[in-house]
């Protein structure tokens, strides 16, 4: 917009509405290139109509008070500029400029008298709002008023909305009458609104949750309806753009959401941009499902389409579905940068649970830095094998296989060009990594793939393509829609509610969909083991053909597999091949076998180290058997009843945290003898001995 230097060039505006606001005016840049303001010229008689319109802002209703004012008598100036004032008034939103809210600062005592007749009702209502404008009645043309709007947004100094329906921290005078809403009910309501569930259904579930605490009450239902409507309005009107500048917008978001950030590093000449996001709920899930279990990384999302690639850390929940527990947005994969945010994440988990640690870490990129994982005691590593590398590698000469592949697909020019450009330069690296690190199972690969597909559906919607290069948009989508979707999935499964959501959640992975296919629908090639046929469960006249059965690199002619995904037909065929003769074991099982064989080869024969290796191997096999029994059992009581008994004193049950695995019977010592002597003076109590089950 061009800058106007003379007030004569500014058009006079007189909107036809009885009351009008700044949105009804066209604003002009007035001043010089070094300093200019947004101004508008209106008849002086319409100033009151403008103020009334500004006070009637739907998103931030307020009143404006005169913060400062000056007057001149006509004829008092012999020389004056064309923007000199006859009357000058500074109007400020009545929720500012002082801030009596939490963390706010109060301005020092003024030396001049304030017009308090039209200020906010109570001083404690002031929240440091910066919205203000100046009205000048022109000295040269007293019938006109020049409006100078310094700040049109109703925000505080940090840039956050500080009052009105869009202020999430606002508490009205009727707060004492509002029924109790716990975090679970609030998160449930927000998740349903984010996922587009009709407001009637949201209100019904919200009232059901409140009635568990307050009982049935018509007044409670009315207040709950108002709460849901307000929350829905806030969510619908919320925007990811806290500032037009993406970097400034992210800084403002970080300032407001410190509890949801485990690491933040702003970009500079020496340091790259890194933003680690983890909500309190995600932290709970990571501690719950990640302890002595597996964690995975989906680290290659959005490399070409997003401004910064997205790395997601996943754990496997009670149904072995991949659950996102942290997001890291950064372009840097250097070892020092990865070590920074991984250490911060580990420290955060161990700050809640001191002994928290994982048993394995799955990576999906052969170029990923695994040294930071080792340094921070993420004890075990598994690499996910990509489809193309497995097709060309059969344990022999990889480059001879590559030449054979090129001849087989000589007529597929586009595929060969893509393969040579994208995979051939990385081929040696992938094959080397696949030979040195254990390989993941198909169930884990399918769970990670299901998350990746869901992430694509949420982020790569056509309506959002214009915002892909903004980090604040990505953060907004992750922490609202995607977070709410997984929260509601877990809540529906654990509370046995929202049956349609629960069913979709259970069937979201190819592994669980494969379990629904009966064995009778699969026909294997018993002679050469080249293919298998799977009868469709939806259309009995349709049969899917699976080539290379029994291998992780099998492929099917169904639409899902043709897109490069792991389909349910391949997984079902591989399940049946595992129990048939003539098929090779899976690569993940072969990895386990290699580890055990290598473990037995390390110590010298007839040595103590050999005995230790045998003991460790049997201990590990016992743990694996217990895990398999637990995962396959439908009755947890039957598993618990088979566990060994251990006699402990009643005092042993008072310890907090994880029970100790050592014997709980007290040992004889001087301290225990002294305590026993002291207890003789006290009345005798009946000794209680109980049994305790340990896994």
C-alpha positions as CSV (number, residue, x, y, z in Angstrom):
1,X,0.0,0.0,0.0
2,X,1.3,3.5,-0.9
3,X,2.1,5.9,1.8
4,X,0.2,9.3,1.7
5,X,2.1,12.3,2.9
6,X,-0.6,14.9,2.8
7,X,-3.9,14.7,4.6
8,X,-5.6,16.4,1.7
9,X,-5.1,13.2,-0.3
10,X,-7.1,11.1,2.2
11,X,-10.7,10.4,1.1
12,X,-13.6,11.2,3.4
13,X,-15.7,8.2,4.4
14,X,-19.2,8.2,5.7
15,X,-20.6,4.6,6.0
16,X,-24.4,4.4,5.6
17,X,-24.9,2.2,8.7
18,X,-26.1,3.8,11.9
19,X,-23.1,2.3,13.8
20,X,-20.0,1.2,12.0
21,X,-16.5,-0.1,13.0
22,X,-13.0,-0.2,11.7
23,X,-13.9,-3.1,9.5
24,X,-16.3,-0.9,7.5
25,X,-13.6,1.7,6.7
26,X,-10.7,1.7,4.2
27,X,-7.5,2.5,6.0
28,X,-4.7,4.6,4.5
29,X,-1.0,4.7,5.3
30,X,-0.3,8.3,6.4
31,X,3.1,9.7,7.3
32,X,6.6,9.1,5.9
33,X,8.6,6.0,4.9
34,X,10.3,6.0,8.4
35,X,7.0,6.4,10.4
36,X,3.4,6.0,9.2
37,X,0.1,5.1,10.8
38,X,-3.2,3.6,9.6
39,X,-5.7,6.5,9.3
40,X,-9.2,7.2,8.1
41,X,-11.1,10.5,7.7
42,X,-14.7,10.7,8.8
43,X,-17.2,13.4,9.7
44,X,-16.7,14.6,13.2
45,X,-20.4,14.0,13.9
46,X,-20.0,10.3,13.2
47,X,-17.3,9.7,15.9
48,X,-19.8,8.4,18.5
49,X,-21.2,6.0,15.9
50,X,-17.7,4.7,15.2
51,X,-17.0,4.2,18.9
52,X,-20.3,2.3,19.5
53,X,-19.5,0.1,16.5
54,X,-16.0,-0.7,17.9
55,X,-17.5,-1.6,21.3
56,X,-19.9,-4.1,19.6
57,X,-17.1,-6.3,18.2
58,X,-18.5,-9.9,18.4
59,X,-15.2,-11.5,19.0
60,X,-14.0,-9.0,21.7
61,X,-17.0,-7.0,23.0
62,X,-15.7,-4.1,25.2
63,X,-16.0,-0.4,26.0
64,X,-13.4,2.3,25.2
65,X,-12.4,5.0,27.7
66,X,-10.6,8.2,27.2
67,X,-7.0,7.6,28.3
68,X,-5.7,11.0,27.4
69,X,-7.2,14.2,25.9
70,X,-6.3,17.8,24.9
71,X,-8.1,20.8,23.5
72,X,-7.3,24.0,21.7
73,X,-9.4,27.1,21.2
74,X,-10.0,28.2,17.6
75,X,-7.6,30.9,16.5
76,X,-4.9,30.0,19.1
77,X,-2.5,28.9,16.3
78,X,-1.1,31.4,13.8
79,X,0.7,28.6,11.9
80,X,-0.3,25.0,11.8
81,X,0.0,21.9,9.7
82,X,-2.9,20.3,7.9
83,X,-3.1,17.5,10.5
84,X,-3.0,19.8,13.5
85,X,-5.8,19.1,16.1
86,X,-8.5,21.2,17.6
87,X,-9.4,18.3,19.9
88,X,-7.2,15.3,20.6
89,X,-8.5,12.1,22.4
90,X,-6.8,8.8,23.0
91,X,-9.3,6.0,23.3
92,X,-8.2,2.8,25.0
93,X,-10.0,-0.6,25.4
94,X,-11.3,-0.8,28.9
95,X,-9.5,-4.1,29.5
96,X,-6.2,-2.2,29.4
97,X,-3.7,-0.7,29.4
98,X,-3.0,-2.1,33.0
99,X,-2.8,-5.8,33.5
100,X,-4.2,-7.1,36.8
101,X,-4.3,-10.7,35.6
102,X,-2.0,-13.5,36.4
103,X,1.6,-12.5,35.6
104,X,0.5,-9.0,34.7
105,X,2.1,-5.7,35.7
106,X,0.3,-2.6,36.9
107,X,1.2,0.8,35.5
108,X,2.7,3.3,38.0
109,X,0.5,5.9,39.5
110,X,-0.5,8.6,37.0
111,X,-0.1,12.4,37.6
112,X,-3.2,13.2,35.7
113,X,-6.9,12.4,36.3
114,X,-8.6,9.6,34.4
115,X,-12.1,9.6,33.1
116,X,-13.4,6.6,34.9
117,X,-17.0,6.9,34.1
118,X,-16.9,4.5,31.2
119,X,-14.1,2.2,32.2
120,X,-14.3,-1.5,32.9
121,X,-16.6,-2.5,35.8
122,X,-13.8,-3.6,38.1
123,X,-10.0,-2.9,38.1
124,X,-9.4,-6.7,38.3
125,X,-11.1,-7.0,34.9
126,X,-8.2,-5.2,33.2
127,X,-6.0,-7.6,31.3
128,X,-3.4,-5.4,29.6
129,X,-5.3,-5.0,26.3
130,X,-3.2,-3.0,23.8
131,X,-6.1,-2.0,21.5
132,X,-6.3,1.8,21.2
133,X,-6.9,4.6,18.7
134,X,-6.7,8.4,18.5
135,X,-9.4,10.8,17.3
136,X,-8.2,14.2,16.1
137,X,-10.7,16.9,15.3
138,X,-8.8,18.8,12.6
139,X,-7.9,22.4,13.3
140,X,-8.1,23.4,9.7
141,X,-11.4,21.5,9.1
142,X,-13.3,21.2,12.4
143,X,-16.2,19.2,10.7
144,X,-13.8,16.3,10.1
145,X,-12.1,13.8,12.4
146,X,-8.9,11.9,11.7
147,X,-8.9,8.5,13.2
148,X,-5.4,7.0,13.9
149,X,-5.6,3.3,14.8
150,X,-2.4,2.3,16.6
151,X,-3.4,-1.3,17.4
152,X,-6.6,-2.9,16.2
153,X,-6.2,-6.3,17.9
154,X,-7.5,-7.0,21.4
155,X,-4.3,-8.7,22.6
156,X,-1.8,-8.2,25.5
157,X,1.9,-7.4,25.1
158,X,2.6,-11.1,24.5
159,X,0.2,-11.0,21.5
160,X,-2.5,-13.3,23.0
161,X,-6.2,-12.5,23.1
162,X,-6.8,-11.4,26.6
163,X,-10.6,-11.0,26.9
164,X,-13.8,-11.9,25.2
165,X,-15.2,-15.3,24.0
166,X,-12.0,-16.2,22.3
167,X,-10.0,-15.8,25.5
168,X,-9.5,-19.4,26.8
169,X,-8.5,-18.2,30.2
170,X,-11.4,-15.9,30.7
171,X,-13.6,-16.5,33.8
172,X,-16.9,-14.6,34.1
173,X,-18.7,-13.4,37.2
174,X,-20.9,-16.6,37.1
175,X,-18.0,-19.0,37.5
176,X,-19.2,-20.2,40.8
177,X,-22.4,-21.5,39.3
178,X,-20.7,-23.4,36.5
179,X,-20.7,-27.2,37.1
180,X,-17.5,-29.1,37.7
181,X,-15.8,-30.0,34.4
182,X,-12.7,-32.2,34.8
183,X,-9.9,-32.4,32.3
184,X,-11.3,-35.7,30.9
185,X,-14.7,-34.2,30.1
186,X,-13.2,-31.0,28.6
187,X,-10.8,-33.0,26.5
188,X,-13.6,-35.3,25.3
189,X,-15.7,-32.3,24.3
190,X,-12.8,-30.6,22.5
191,X,-11.9,-33.7,20.7
192,X,-15.4,-34.3,19.4
193,X,-15.7,-30.7,18.2
194,X,-12.3,-30.8,16.5
195,X,-13.3,-34.0,14.7
196,X,-16.5,-32.4,13.3
197,X,-19.0,-34.4,15.3
198,X,-22.5,-32.7,15.3
199,X,-23.1,-30.3,18.2
200,X,-26.1,-32.2,19.4
201,X,-24.0,-35.4,19.9
202,X,-21.3,-33.4,21.6
203,X,-23.7,-31.8,24.0
204,X,-25.3,-35.2,24.8
205,X,-22.0,-36.7,25.8
206,X,-20.9,-33.6,27.6
207,X,-24.0,-33.6,29.8
208,X,-23.6,-37.4,30.5
209,X,-20.1,-36.7,31.8
210,X,-21.2,-33.8,34.0
211,X,-24.0,-35.7,35.5
212,X,-21.6,-38.2,36.9
213,X,-20.4,-35.5,39.2
214,X,-23.5,-33.2,39.6
215,X,-26.5,-35.4,39.0
216,X,-29.4,-34.4,36.8
217,X,-30.2,-30.7,37.0
218,X,-32.0,-28.5,34.4
219,X,-29.8,-25.5,35.3
220,X,-26.7,-27.6,34.9
221,X,-27.9,-28.7,31.4
222,X,-28.5,-25.1,30.4
223,X,-25.0,-24.0,31.5
224,X,-23.5,-27.1,29.8
225,X,-25.2,-26.1,26.6
226,X,-23.8,-22.6,26.8
227,X,-20.3,-24.0,27.6
228,X,-20.4,-26.3,24.5
229,X,-21.5,-23.5,22.3
230,X,-18.8,-21.2,23.5
231,X,-16.1,-23.8,23.2
232,X,-17.3,-24.6,19.7
233,X,-17.2,-21.0,18.7
234,X,-13.6,-20.6,20.1
235,X,-12.4,-23.7,18.2
236,X,-14.1,-22.7,14.9
237,X,-12.7,-19.1,15.1
238,X,-9.3,-20.1,16.3
239,X,-6.5,-19.6,13.8
240,X,-2.9,-20.8,13.5
241,X,-1.7,-17.3,12.5
242,X,-0.9,-15.5,15.7
243,X,1.3,-13.2,13.6
244,X,1.7,-12.6,9.9
245,X,5.3,-13.6,10.3
246,X,5.6,-17.4,10.7
247,X,8.7,-17.2,12.9
248,X,7.1,-14.6,15.2
249,X,3.9,-16.6,15.4
250,X,5.8,-19.7,16.5
251,X,7.6,-17.7,19.2
252,X,4.2,-16.5,20.5
253,X,2.8,-20.0,20.5
254,X,5.8,-21.3,22.4
255,X,5.4,-18.6,25.0
256,X,1.8,-19.6,25.6
257,X,2.2,-23.4,25.5
258,X,5.3,-24.0,27.6
259,X,3.8,-27.1,29.3
260,X,3.5,-28.7,25.9
261,X,7.1,-28.2,24.8
262,X,10.0,-30.3,25.9
263,X,12.7,-28.6,23.7
264,X,12.8,-25.4,21.7
265,X,15.7,-23.8,19.9
266,X,15.1,-20.8,17.6
267,X,17.0,-20.6,14.4
268,X,20.2,-18.5,14.3
269,X,23.4,-18.3,12.3
270,X,24.9,-21.2,14.3
271,X,21.9,-23.2,15.5
272,X,19.0,-24.7,13.4
273,X,15.4,-24.4,14.3
274,X,14.2,-27.3,16.6
275,X,10.7,-27.5,18.2
276,X,9.9,-30.5,20.3
277,X,6.1,-30.8,21.2
278,X,4.7,-33.2,23.8
279,X,1.4,-32.6,25.7
280,X,0.8,-33.8,29.2
281,X,-1.4,-36.6,27.9
282,X,1.3,-37.7,25.5
283,X,3.9,-37.7,28.3
284,X,1.6,-40.0,30.3
285,X,1.2,-42.4,27.4
286,X,4.9,-42.5,26.8
287,X,5.6,-43.4,30.4
288,X,2.8,-45.9,30.4
289,X,3.4,-47.8,27.1
290,X,7.1,-47.0,26.6
291,X,8.5,-48.3,29.8
292,X,10.5,-51.5,29.1
293,X,8.8,-51.7,25.7
294,X,9.4,-50.4,22.2
295,X,9.5,-46.9,20.8
296,X,9.5,-46.0,17.1
297,X,10.4,-43.0,15.0
298,X,8.5,-41.9,11.8
299,X,11.2,-39.5,10.8
300,X,10.8,-38.9,7.0
301,X,7.4,-37.2,6.8
302,X,7.1,-34.0,4.8
303,X,10.7,-33.7,3.6
304,X,9.7,-32.2,0.3
305,X,6.4,-30.6,1.0
306,X,6.7,-29.0,4.5
307,X,8.8,-26.1,5.5
308,X,10.5,-28.3,8.1
309,X,10.3,-32.1,8.1
310,X,8.3,-33.7,10.9
311,X,9.7,-36.5,13.1
312,X,7.1,-38.4,15.2
313,X,8.1,-40.6,18.2
314,X,5.6,-43.5,18.7
315,X,4.9,-46.1,21.3
316,X,2.7,-49.2,20.9
317,X,-0.4,-49.2,23.0
318,X,-2.4,-52.1,24.5
319,X,-3.6,-53.1,21.0
320,X,-0.1,-52.7,19.5
321,X,-1.3,-49.6,17.6
322,X,1.3,-46.8,17.0
323,X,0.5,-43.9,19.3
324,X,2.2,-40.5,18.8
325,X,3.8,-39.3,22.0
326,X,6.1,-36.5,20.7
327,X,6.6,-34.4,17.6
328,X,9.9,-32.9,16.6
329,X,9.9,-30.2,13.8
330,X,13.4,-29.6,12.5
331,X,15.5,-29.8,9.3
332,X,18.6,-30.9,11.1
333,X,19.5,-34.6,11.5
334,X,23.1,-33.9,12.7
335,X,24.2,-35.9,15.7
336,X,24.6,-32.9,18.1
337,X,21.2,-31.6,17.3
338,X,19.5,-35.0,17.6
339,X,21.3,-35.6,20.9
340,X,19.9,-32.3,22.4
341,X,16.2,-33.0,21.9
342,X,16.5,-36.8,22.7
343,X,18.2,-36.0,26.0
344,X,15.6,-33.4,26.8
345,X,12.8,-36.0,26.1
346,X,14.5,-38.7,28.2
347,X,15.0,-36.3,31.1
348,X,11.4,-35.3,31.0
349,X,10.2,-38.9,31.2
350,X,12.7,-39.8,34.0
351,X,11.6,-36.6,35.9
352,X,8.2,-38.3,36.3
353,X,9.3,-41.9,36.5
354,X,12.9,-42.2,37.7
355,X,13.6,-45.7,36.4
356,X,11.8,-45.2,33.1
357,X,13.6,-46.7,30.1
358,X,12.7,-48.5,26.9
359,X,13.8,-51.9,25.6
360,X,14.0,-51.1,21.9
361,X,14.0,-48.3,19.4
362,X,12.7,-48.7,15.9
363,X,14.1,-46.4,13.2
364,X,12.8,-46.0,9.6
365,X,15.9,-44.4,8.0
366,X,19.2,-46.1,7.5
367,X,20.9,-42.7,7.7
368,X,19.5,-41.9,11.1
369,X,21.9,-41.1,13.9
370,X,21.8,-43.9,16.4
371,X,24.7,-42.8,18.6
372,X,22.5,-40.3,20.6
373,X,20.2,-43.2,21.3
374,X,23.0,-45.3,22.6
375,X,24.4,-42.5,24.7
376,X,21.1,-41.8,26.3
377,X,20.5,-45.5,27.1
378,X,17.8,-46.3,24.5
379,X,19.1,-49.8,24.7
380,X,18.2,-51.6,21.5
381,X,17.8,-50.8,17.8
382,X,15.6,-52.1,15.0
383,X,15.6,-50.7,11.5
384,X,12.5,-50.8,9.2
385,X,13.4,-52.3,5.8
386,X,11.9,-50.4,2.8
387,X,10.2,-52.3,0.0
388,X,12.6,-51.7,-2.9
389,X,15.7,-52.8,-1.1
390,X,14.1,-56.1,-0.1
391,X,13.1,-56.9,-3.6
392,X,16.6,-56.6,-5.0
393,X,18.5,-58.2,-2.1
394,X,18.5,-62.0,-1.7
395,X,21.6,-62.3,0.4
396,X,23.9,-62.4,-2.6
397,X,25.4,-59.8,-4.9
398,X,23.1,-56.8,-4.6
399,X,24.4,-55.1,-7.8
400,X,23.9,-58.2,-9.8
401,X,20.3,-58.3,-8.5
402,X,20.0,-54.6,-9.5
403,X,21.0,-55.4,-13.0
404,X,18.5,-58.2,-13.2
405,X,15.8,-55.9,-11.9
406,X,16.5,-53.3,-14.5
407,X,16.2,-56.0,-17.2
408,X,12.9,-57.2,-15.9
409,X,11.4,-53.7,-15.8
410,X,13.1,-52.4,-18.9
411,X,9.7,-51.3,-20.3
412,X,8.8,-49.3,-17.1
413,X,10.9,-46.3,-17.9
414,X,9.4,-44.0,-15.3
415,X,9.9,-46.5,-12.5
416,X,13.5,-47.3,-13.4
417,X,14.4,-43.6,-13.5
418,X,12.8,-43.0,-10.1
419,X,14.5,-46.0,-8.7
420,X,17.9,-45.1,-9.9
421,X,17.5,-41.4,-8.8
422,X,16.0,-42.1,-5.3
423,X,17.3,-45.6,-4.2
424,X,20.5,-46.6,-6.0
425,X,22.6,-43.9,-4.3
426,X,21.3,-45.1,-0.9
427,X,21.3,-48.8,-1.7
428,X,24.7,-49.8,-0.2
429,X,23.8,-47.8,3.0
430,X,20.5,-49.6,3.4
431,X,21.9,-53.1,2.8
432,X,24.7,-52.5,5.2
433,X,22.3,-51.3,7.9
434,X,19.9,-54.2,7.3
435,X,22.8,-56.7,7.8
436,X,24.0,-55.1,11.0
437,X,20.8,-54.1,12.8
438,X,17.8,-56.4,13.7
439,X,14.7,-56.0,11.6
440,X,11.2,-55.1,12.7
441,X,8.2,-57.3,12.4
442,X,5.3,-56.8,10.0
443,X,2.9,-55.9,12.9
444,X,5.2,-53.1,14.0
445,X,5.7,-51.9,10.4
446,X,1.9,-52.0,9.7
447,X,1.2,-50.0,12.9
448,X,3.7,-47.3,11.9
449,X,2.3,-47.3,8.4
450,X,-1.2,-46.8,9.7
451,X,0.0,-43.7,11.7
452,X,1.8,-42.4,8.6
453,X,-1.4,-42.8,6.4
454,X,-3.5,-41.0,9.0
455,X,-1.0,-38.2,9.3
456,X,-1.1,-37.7,5.5
457,X,-4.9,-37.6,5.5
458,X,-4.9,-34.9,8.2
459,X,-2.2,-32.7,6.9
460,X,-2.2,-33.0,3.1
461,X,-5.8,-32.0,2.6
462,X,-6.3,-29.9,-0.6
463,X,-7.8,-27.1,1.4
464,X,-4.6,-26.7,3.4
465,X,-2.0,-26.7,0.6
466,X,-1.4,-23.0,0.8
467,X,-0.3,-23.3,4.4
468,X,2.2,-26.2,4.1
469,X,5.1,-23.7,4.3
470,X,4.0,-22.3,7.7
471,X,5.2,-24.0,10.9
472,X,2.4,-22.5,13.0
473,X,-0.1,-24.2,10.8
474,X,1.6,-27.6,11.2
475,X,1.8,-27.1,15.0
476,X,-1.9,-26.1,15.1
477,X,-3.0,-29.2,13.1
478,X,-0.9,-31.6,15.2
479,X,-2.0,-30.3,18.6
480,X,-5.7,-29.9,17.8
481,X,-7.1,-32.3,15.2
482,X,-4.5,-35.1,15.3
483,X,-4.0,-35.1,19.0
484,X,-7.8,-35.1,19.6
485,X,-8.2,-38.0,17.2
486,X,-5.8,-40.2,19.1
487,X,-7.1,-39.1,22.5
488,X,-10.6,-40.0,21.5
489,X,-9.5,-43.4,20.0
490,X,-7.8,-44.4,23.3
491,X,-10.7,-43.1,25.4
492,X,-13.3,-45.0,23.3
493,X,-11.3,-48.2,23.6
494,X,-10.7,-48.0,27.4
495,X,-14.1,-46.7,28.4
496,X,-16.0,-48.9,25.9
497,X,-17.9,-45.9,24.6
498,X,-18.2,-44.4,21.1
499,X,-18.6,-47.8,19.5
500,X,-18.1,-46.6,16.0
501,X,-14.9,-44.8,16.9
502,X,-13.7,-47.9,18.8
503,X,-14.3,-50.2,15.8
504,X,-12.5,-47.9,13.4
505,X,-9.6,-47.6,15.8
506,X,-9.3,-51.4,16.2
507,X,-9.4,-52.0,12.5
508,X,-7.0,-49.1,11.6
509,X,-4.0,-51.4,11.1
510,X,-3.5,-54.1,8.4
511,X,-2.5,-56.6,11.1
512,X,-5.8,-56.4,12.9
513,X,-7.7,-56.5,9.5
514,X,-5.8,-59.6,8.6
515,X,-6.9,-61.4,11.8
516,X,-10.5,-61.1,10.4
517,X,-9.7,-63.2,7.4
518,X,-10.5,-66.9,8.0
519,X,-7.8,-69.5,7.1
520,X,-10.3,-71.1,4.7
521,X,-10.1,-68.0,2.5
522,X,-6.4,-68.6,1.7
523,X,-5.0,-71.0,-0.8
524,X,-1.3,-71.6,-1.0
525,X,0.8,-72.9,-3.9
526,X,2.2,-76.1,-2.3
527,X,4.5,-77.0,-5.2
528,X,6.7,-74.0,-6.1
529,X,5.5,-71.5,-3.4
530,X,5.3,-68.7,-6.0
531,X,1.9,-67.3,-5.1
532,X,-1.1,-67.5,-2.9
533,X,-4.8,-66.7,-3.4
534,X,-7.0,-64.8,-0.9
535,X,-10.7,-64.7,-1.3
536,X,-12.2,-61.3,-0.7
537,X,-14.5,-61.0,2.4
538,X,-16.7,-58.3,0.8
539,X,-17.1,-59.8,-2.7
540,X,-17.0,-63.6,-2.9
541,X,-16.4,-63.4,-6.6
542,X,-13.1,-61.5,-6.2
543,X,-9.8,-63.2,-5.5
544,X,-6.5,-61.4,-4.7
545,X,-3.2,-62.8,-5.8
546,X,-0.2,-62.5,-3.5
547,X,3.2,-63.1,-5.0
548,X,6.4,-64.1,-3.1
549,X,4.3,-65.5,-0.1
550,X,6.0,-65.9,3.2
551,X,8.3,-62.9,2.7
552,X,8.1,-59.3,4.1
553,X,8.5,-58.2,0.5
554,X,5.5,-60.0,-0.9
555,X,3.2,-57.9,-3.0
556,X,-0.5,-58.1,-3.8
557,X,-2.7,-57.0,-6.7
558,X,-5.2,-55.2,-4.4
559,X,-5.4,-51.4,-4.6
560,X,-3.9,-50.8,-1.2
561,X,-0.8,-52.8,-1.9
562,X,-0.3,-51.3,-5.4
563,X,0.1,-47.9,-3.6
564,X,3.1,-49.3,-1.8
565,X,1.4,-50.2,1.5
566,X,1.3,-53.3,3.6
567,X,-2.1,-54.9,2.9
568,X,-4.0,-57.4,5.0
569,X,-3.8,-60.1,2.4
570,X,0.0,-60.2,2.5
571,X,0.0,-60.3,6.3
572,X,-2.6,-63.1,6.4
573,X,-0.7,-65.2,3.9
574,X,2.6,-64.7,5.8
575,X,0.8,-65.8,9.1
576,X,-0.1,-69.1,7.5
577,X,3.2,-69.6,5.8
578,X,5.0,-69.3,9.1
579,X,3.4,-72.6,10.2
580,X,3.9,-74.4,6.9
581,X,7.0,-76.3,5.8
582,X,9.0,-75.1,2.8
583,X,8.8,-71.3,3.7
584,X,11.6,-69.3,5.1
585,X,11.2,-67.7,8.6
586,X,10.5,-64.0,8.7
587,X,13.5,-61.6,8.7
588,X,12.6,-60.3,12.2
589,X,12.6,-63.9,13.5
590,X,15.9,-64.6,11.7
591,X,17.3,-61.5,13.5
592,X,16.4,-62.9,16.9
593,X,17.9,-66.2,15.9
594,X,21.1,-64.6,14.8
595,X,21.4,-62.6,18.1
596,X,21.0,-65.8,20.2
597,X,23.5,-67.7,18.0
598,X,26.0,-64.8,18.2
599,X,25.5,-64.7,22.0
600,X,26.5,-68.3,22.3
601,X,29.6,-67.9,20.2
602,X,31.1,-65.0,22.1
603,X,32.4,-66.8,25.3
604,X,35.1,-69.4,25.3
605,X,34.0,-73.0,25.6
606,X,33.8,-74.5,29.1
607,X,34.2,-71.0,30.7
608,X,32.3,-69.1,33.3
609,X,31.3,-66.6,30.6
610,X,29.6,-69.4,28.8
611,X,27.6,-70.2,31.9
612,X,26.6,-66.6,32.2
613,X,25.5,-66.5,28.6
614,X,23.4,-69.6,29.0
615,X,21.8,-68.0,32.1
616,X,21.0,-64.8,30.3
617,X,19.6,-66.6,27.3
618,X,17.3,-68.7,29.4
619,X,16.2,-65.6,31.3
620,X,15.4,-63.8,28.1
621,X,13.5,-66.8,26.7
622,X,11.4,-67.0,29.9
623,X,10.5,-63.3,29.5
624,X,9.6,-63.8,25.9
625,X,7.3,-66.8,26.8
626,X,5.5,-64.7,29.4
627,X,5.0,-61.9,26.9
628,X,3.7,-64.2,24.3
629,X,1.3,-65.9,26.8
630,X,0.1,-62.5,28.0
631,X,-0.5,-61.2,24.5
632,X,-2.4,-64.3,23.4
633,X,-4.5,-64.7,26.5
634,X,-8.0,-63.3,26.7
635,X,-8.2,-63.8,30.5
636,X,-5.7,-62.0,32.5
637,X,-6.8,-63.9,35.6
638,X,-5.7,-67.2,34.1
639,X,-2.2,-65.8,33.5
640,X,-1.9,-64.3,37.0
641,X,-2.9,-67.6,38.7
642,X,0.0,-69.3,37.0
643,X,2.6,-66.9,38.3
644,X,4.9,-68.0,41.2
645,X,3.9,-67.0,44.8
646,X,6.2,-65.1,47.1
647,X,5.7,-64.6,50.8
648,X,6.2,-61.1,52.1
649,X,5.5,-59.2,55.2
650,X,2.7,-56.7,55.3
651,X,5.3,-53.9,55.6
652,X,6.5,-54.8,52.1
653,X,3.3,-53.5,50.6
654,X,3.8,-50.0,51.8
655,X,6.7,-49.2,49.5
656,X,5.9,-46.7,46.7
657,X,6.8,-47.1,43.1
658,X,7.7,-50.3,41.3
659,X,7.9,-53.3,43.7
660,X,11.4,-54.6,44.3
661,X,12.3,-57.9,42.7
662,X,14.5,-59.0,45.6
663,X,13.3,-61.1,48.6
664,X,11.2,-59.1,50.9
665,X,12.0,-61.1,54.0
666,X,14.0,-59.0,56.5
667,X,17.6,-59.9,57.1
668,X,19.1,-60.1,60.6
669,X,21.1,-57.0,61.4
670,X,21.9,-54.7,64.3
671,X,19.3,-52.2,63.3
672,X,16.6,-54.8,63.1
673,X,17.6,-56.2,66.5
674,X,17.4,-52.7,68.1
675,X,13.9,-52.1,66.5
676,X,12.7,-55.5,67.8
677,X,13.9,-54.6,71.3
678,X,12.1,-51.3,71.2
679,X,8.9,-53.0,70.1
680,X,8.9,-55.3,73.1
681,X,7.9,-52.3,75.3
682,X,4.8,-51.7,73.1
683,X,1.6,-53.7,73.3
684,X,1.7,-56.8,71.2
685,X,0.0,-56.7,67.9
686,X,-1.2,-59.6,65.7
687,X,1.4,-60.3,63.0
688,X,0.0,-60.3,59.6
689,X,1.6,-62.2,56.8
690,X,0.2,-62.0,53.2
691,X,1.0,-63.4,49.8
692,X,2.1,-61.2,46.9
693,X,2.0,-62.1,43.3
694,X,5.0,-61.0,41.2
695,X,5.5,-61.3,37.5
